Amino acid sequence: MREIDAHFDAYEHLKHLPRDGEALHMLRKAASMVKPMMRKRGWKVGTLAEFLPDEPQLLGLNINRTERILIRLRYHHDSRQFLSMEQITDTLLHELSHIVFGPHNADFNNLWNELRDEHQSLLMKGYSGEGFLSQGQKLGGRRIPVDEMRRAARTAAEKRKATDNLNAGGHRLGGAPAGRGVDMRKVISDAATRRTSITEGCASGSAQAGNLVQQQEQEGFRTAAEQNDGNDEAIARALQDLLYEEEMLRLEELGAPTGGGGLAWDRQNGLQRVIGVKLE
C-alpha cells in the first residue's frame, strides 16, 4: 500500500488583512514545523487556514479531523500584529491532536504532550522547518517508508547503546540543560499558561464551529501546497532524528537486567526486556 504523504494540500490566508504575504508565510512555516510528526503518524490534512474570529479567546478549530484546520495568526485588538510562532505552532499541534481524539480528555492531553515533546526535541537539534538542510546532506532519491526508517533508527540506537551504554555524562536523552540565566519557573509558568489558553481557545466540536468555517471560507484566499525535494529531505531528516531518539529512550527505559531477566533481540522488535521465568 502506498504511503500517505503527511502534509497539507493547501493553505488559506486572509488576503484582505494587512501583511497578508507574511500571513501565508507563517502558515507555511507552522506547517513545516509539524510535518515530521505528521509523517511519523501518517497524517494528512486537506487545508490549513488562517481565521480571525470575533471572539478574542478563540485560537484554533479542527473540522472533521483531517478536512480543515483553522488557526489564529493575529492579535484580536490589532490585526497588523502576529502572535508568536511558538504560540501558533503549539495551537496547530493541539488541533492536530483532534485527528485522533475529540474531547479534551487524558488521552488527548497525552498525545498533545507527545507532539509537543517531539517538537521541542527537533528545535533543540536545530530544526527550523523545511529547507534547513545544508548542501551535501542528501537522503537519496526515493521516499523512505517510515517502517524502514524506524528499523534503521533502532539499529543505530542499539549500536549506540552497545558502545557507550548511554552514559553521556548522565544527561537524559531527549532533554537539554537549561541555558545560563534562564528562569525555569517562568518557563514552566508560561508553558502552562499557553496550554490553558489554547485549550480554552479551541472551538473544535463547539456550536459556533459551522459559522466560523463559513466566515473563513468566504474570506480566505487559497494557495495550493508545493512539493519540493529539498523540503521533503528536511522533513525526512527530522523524522529520522525523532525515530532515533524514540529508540534511544526505549532502550534507556529498558535499563539493566534484573531478577533473572535480561535483554533479548530479534529482527522484528529489536532489543526488548525478557522477564525471568522460574523453572520447577
Secondary structure, DSSP 4 states (H G I P E B T S, - for coil): -PPPP-SEEEEEEETTSTTHHHHHHHHHHHHHHHHHHHHHHT--EEEEEE---SSTT--EEEETTTTEEEE--B-SS-TTSBPPHHHHHHHHHHHHHTTT--SSSHHHHHHHHHHHHHHHHHHHTT--STT-PPTT----SSPPPHHHHHHHHHHHHHHHHHHHTT-STTPPTT--PPPTT--HHHHHHHHHHHHHHHHHTB-TTSTTHHHHHHHHHHHEEEEE----HHHHHHHHHHHHHHHHHHHHHHHHHH-S--TT-EEEEETTTEEEEE------
